[in-house]
Amino acid sequence: MKYIVKAYDIDGQEMEFGNAVIGEEEEVSFETEKAAESFIKGIKFSLPNTFQYKIISKEDECK
């Protein structure tokens, strides 16, 4: 199963992970939930300190 991370600002508006390192992809997917958590830990210094996030399975997103 693949997982994606959705990040939100303090007002609940979704934030995008636009980044040249990640590439042109509109979403970043991970093989495990732990990998998604590691991604957030690695980039959280570049996000506002009020950001919130959810890790969801791609299956759940399609529903």
C-alpha positions in Angstrom: 0.0 0.0 0.0 1.2 3.5 -0.7 0.8 6.5 1.7 0.8 10.2 1.0 1.2 13.2 3.3 -1.2 16.1 3.3 -0.1 19.2 5.2 -2.4 22.0 6.3 -1.8 25.5 7.7 -3.4 26.8 10.9 -6.6 27.7 9.0 -6.9 24.2 7.5 -5.8 25.2 4.0 -3.8 22.4 2.3 -0.2 23.2 1.7 1.8 21.8 -1.3 5.2 20.3 -1.1 6.6 22.1 -4.2 10.3 21.5 -4.3 12.9 21.1 -6.9 14.5 18.2 -5.0 11.2 16.3 -5.0 10.6 17.0 -8.7 7.6 17.9 -10.7 5.3 15.4 -9.0 2.1 16.9 -7.5 2.1 14.4 -4.7 4.8 12.5 -2.8 4.0 8.9 -2.0 5.7 6.5 0.3 5.8 2.7 0.7 5.3 2.7 4.4 3.7 5.0 7.0 7.0 5.2 8.8 8.7 6.5 5.7 6.1 9.3 5.5 6.7 10.2 9.1 10.4 10.4 8.4 9.8 12.7 5.5 7.8 15.1 7.7 10.5 15.0 10.4 13.1 15.9 7.7 11.3 18.9 6.2 9.4 20.3 9.2 12.1 22.9 9.8 11.1 24.5 6.4 7.4 24.6 7.2 5.6 27.1 9.5 5.6 25.9 13.1 1.8 25.9 13.0 1.5 23.3 10.2 -0.5 20.1 10.7 -0.4 17.0 8.7 -2.2 13.7 8.0 -0.7 10.5 6.5 -3.3 8.7 4.5 -3.3 5.6 2.3 -3.8 6.2 -1.4 -6.7 3.8 -1.2 -8.5 6.0 1.4 -7.9 9.1 -0.7 -9.7 7.6 -3.7 -12.8 6.9 -1.7 
